[in-house]
């Protein structure tokens, strides 16, 4: 995907894990995972960091992501990783599932550093895939697991939440969800999650460094036969062949 002026579109698919649910209760970020997408292709570049939250992880949150206080004890605090993280996402459009949650936690960390005017919403545009999913699939479950099932994305390794793994899975879901129809489903839905599941084909990621496909242009007799076919279509349609008009520059 490029913009109308052919500039590069850089997106960062982002996820966080935290000590709890509410920044108002002093909860902090403990993990950030990001993957880079340029012109709708995964580049293989990512950012991943565990963070010492300088507080205890709630037991309920630990059950979700499995990250313990002991695992975080020797990790850097957010102030130490801020510059590297902000540099990685600089200028990119952020793709986040339930963006207010993650953005709220990142902004809270920035405010702790007296960066009151340096919030993510001011430095990056944001796409909330939860809002996108609700628009495409109203009345259905739209959490990440449900979307994986619907679009045929393999999430079998997702026994626990993890920021980098969830960002990688979300990147696949987002590209499928915004790339047009993935499967033709006939019949009415029942309002549950089974009514519009994709075919279940696993995504095959191609190496970002692969050689581009060759472009083979028509030559000689092929061009002559093509022109003859257009003229035949034009004659049969009473002069309505648009391709012939485009080829003639009219």
N, C-alpha and C positions, 0 to 999 in steps of 0.2 A: 504494500500500500504506500503510495506517495501522495503528496499534496498536489493541487493543481499546478504549482510551479515546479514540480518534480524534485522537491527537497525530500530528504530522508526523514521517515517517520520512526522515531525511537520510542519504544515503550518499555517500561519496567513493570513486570508483574511481581507484586509484593505481598508478603504475609508476615505477621508477627505472632509471637507467643508472649504471654504476660503472666504476672504473679496472681492476677485476679481479674475481675470484670470491670471495675470502676476506677478511673483515675481520681475521682473525688475522694476515694478511700485510700489514696496513696499508693495504688498499685502501679507497677513499673513493667517496662519491656525486659524480657529475658532472652529473646531470640528474634533476629531479623533474617528473612530469606528473600532474595530477589533474583529474578532471571531476566535477561535482556532479550527483547524482540525488536528487530529492525525490519521495516517493510514486511511485517507479518511472517518473519522467519526467525526461529530461535537461533541465536548466534553461538550458544555454548558458554557465553560469559555470565557469571553470576556473582552475587555478593551474599556471604553468609557469615553471621557472627552471633555467638552466645554472649550474653551481657550479665554482669553482676548487678542485680537490682538494688543492692544495699538494703535489702529487707527480706523477710521470709516469703516463700511461695505458699499460697493457700493450698490446703489439702485437696480441695475440689479442683483447682486448676492443675495440680500435679497429676490427678487421675486422668485428665484430658490429654496432656502432652508428655507426661512421664519425666519431666525435667526436675531434678531434685536440687535442694539447696547446696548439697555437696558438689554437684556437677558445676555449679556456678561460682563457687567460692574463689577460684583462681582466675576467673574471667575478667576482662576489662570492664570498667563502668562506662555508661553511655558517653560521658564527656570525652573519654579517650578514643572512642570510635566515631564520634559525630562527624568529623571532617571527611573521613574516608567514605562513610555512608552517604553524606550529602553530595559528595563529589560523584559517586556512582549514579545517583538518581538525577543529577543536575540536568535540566533542560528536557527531561523525558516526561511523557505522559504516563501516569501511574495507573495500573490496572489492579484493582483490589476488590475482594469479595466482602461486602459489608464495610465499605470504606470509612464511614464515620468512626467505627471502633478503632481500626489501625491508625488512622490519621489523628484521632483524638489522643492516642497514646504517644505517638511521635511528637505531636505539638506540645504535649505536657512535658516531655523530656527536654525539648528545646526551650520551653519557658523556664525550666529549672536552671538553665544556663544564662538567664537574662536575655534570651533571644526573643523578646516579646513580639518583634515585628518580622521574625524569620520563621514563619510557619509554612508547612507543606502546601497549604492551599494558595499561598502567595508565590511560591516558587515553582509549582508544578500543576498542570491540569490533571484531573482525576476522572477515571472511568470506574463506576461502581457496577461490578458484574452482577450483584444481587438485584439491583434495580433493572438491569438489562434482562435478567432471567425472569423476573416477575412480569415484565412487559411481554415477553415471548410466551410464558407459560403461566398465565394467571390462575390462581386457585390451586396450584400444585406446590409440592415441596420444591424448594430451590436452594437448599444447602449444597455444599460441594459434593457430598456423596451422592445425592439425588441427581445432580447434573452429570456426574461421571457415569452413572447408570443410563441416563437419558441419551448421552452423546457417545456412549461406547468407549469411554476413557478408562484404561486399566488403573484402578486405585488399590489393587490387592496388597500393596506394601504399606498401606495407610492404616495400620492397626492403631497407632496413636497419631495425634496431630504433631506436625513438625513444620517449621516455617519454610524451609527450603523445599521440602517435598511437596507441601501444599501449594507453594508458588509454581513449581513445575507442573503440577496437575492442573492448576487453575489456568496456566498458559495454554495447555492443550484444550481445555474446555472453552476458553475465551475465543481461540482461533476457530474452533468448530461452530460456536454459537454465533459468531459474527461473519462466518464465511459462506452463508447461504444454507440451503436445505441439505441435510446430511442423509436423510432417508425418507422415502415416501410411505406414509402411514395412512391406511384406509380405515374407515369406521370411526365411530364417535368414541371419545374418552369418557371415563367414568368419574373424572375429577380427581383421580389419584395419580400415582406416578407411573402407572403401567401403560398409559394411553398413547404416549408418543416417544417411546424409547427408540434409539437408533439401532442399527443392525448389530452393534457390538463389535465392529471391526476395530482391532487394536491399532493405535496410531503408530506409524513407522516414521521415525525421525531420520532425516537425511543429514549427512555430515555437512556442516556449514561451510567447510573448505572444499567441497566437491567442485569439479569443473563444471562450468555452465553447459547446458545442452546446446548442441550446434543448431544454427538456424540455416536451413536449406531453402534457398529461393528458387522459384520456378524459372526455367530457362528455355529458350528456343521454341521447339514444337509445343511444349507445355503451355507457353504463353499464347501461342496461336490458337490452340484448341480451347483454352480458357476464354479467349475473346470471341471465338465462334459460338461457344455455349451461351455467353452473355447476350450476344446478338439474337440468338434463337429465342431466348427467354423474353427479350425485349419485344420481338416481333409477335410472339404468342400473347403477350400481355398488353398489346396496344401501346407500346412505348413507355411502360411503367417499370422497367428494370432499373432499380435504384443503383445497383452495383455498376451498371454500364455508365450511368450518369456520373457517378463518383470517379470512375476511371478516366472519363473524358474531361473531368475538371469542371463540369457544369454544376 
